[in-house]
Amino acid sequence: MDDDENLDDRGALIVGPEMPRRGRFALLVSDSFWIDITEIGDTVRLDFRPRTIRERVELWRRKWGL
């Protein structure tokens, strides 16, 4: 099996248990990505993946009031 076939477009960032103070942490994510934030105790997990075309169209419609 080719290594390119095993690539996955999803990702995750886990921050914890000692969280950065509010205003000290920034993660810039393009609006072409979907992000889900899960808090588990003192840990925060950020899961992200590319948005589907349908999700992107919905986002643009809300953003531009269409």
N, C-alpha and C positions, 0 to 999 in steps of 0.2 A: 504494500500500500504506500502511495506517495505521501510524503510529509505534508504537502500542501492540502491534502484532503482532510487532514486532522486539525487544521486551523479552525479556531472558533472566534467569532467576533464579539463575544461577551467578555466582560471583565468585572472585577470587584476590587474595592479598596476597603480595608478594615482598619479602623482607628480606635485604639483603646488599649488598656483600660484607662490610661491617663489622657483625657481629652485635652486638646489645645484650648486655651481660653477663648471665649467668644470674641470674634473679631480678629483672631490671630491665625486663622486657617482659611484658605480659599482654594476652591477647585473649580477651574473654568472648564465647562463642558459645552460643546457645541449643541445648538438646538436640534441638530440632526441625530442626537443620542437621547434615548429614554433612560431615566435614572430612577431607582427605587431606593429609599432610605429606610433601614431597619435598625431600631435601637434594641439592644439586648443587654440589659444591665448597664454597665459602664462602657460598653462597646457600641460603636456605630458601624454598620456595614452599608456601603454604597455599591449597589449593583447597577451596571450600565450595559447597554447594548445599542446598536444602531436602530433608529426608528424605521418602521416599515414605511413604504410609500403612503399607505392609507393614514398612518399616524402623523406623518409629516404634512399631508394635505389638511388634516383636521387642525393641526397646530397653526398652519398658515391662515386658515379660515378664521380661527378665533383671534389670531394676532391682528389680522387686517379687517376684522369685522364683516367678513363675507358670508 
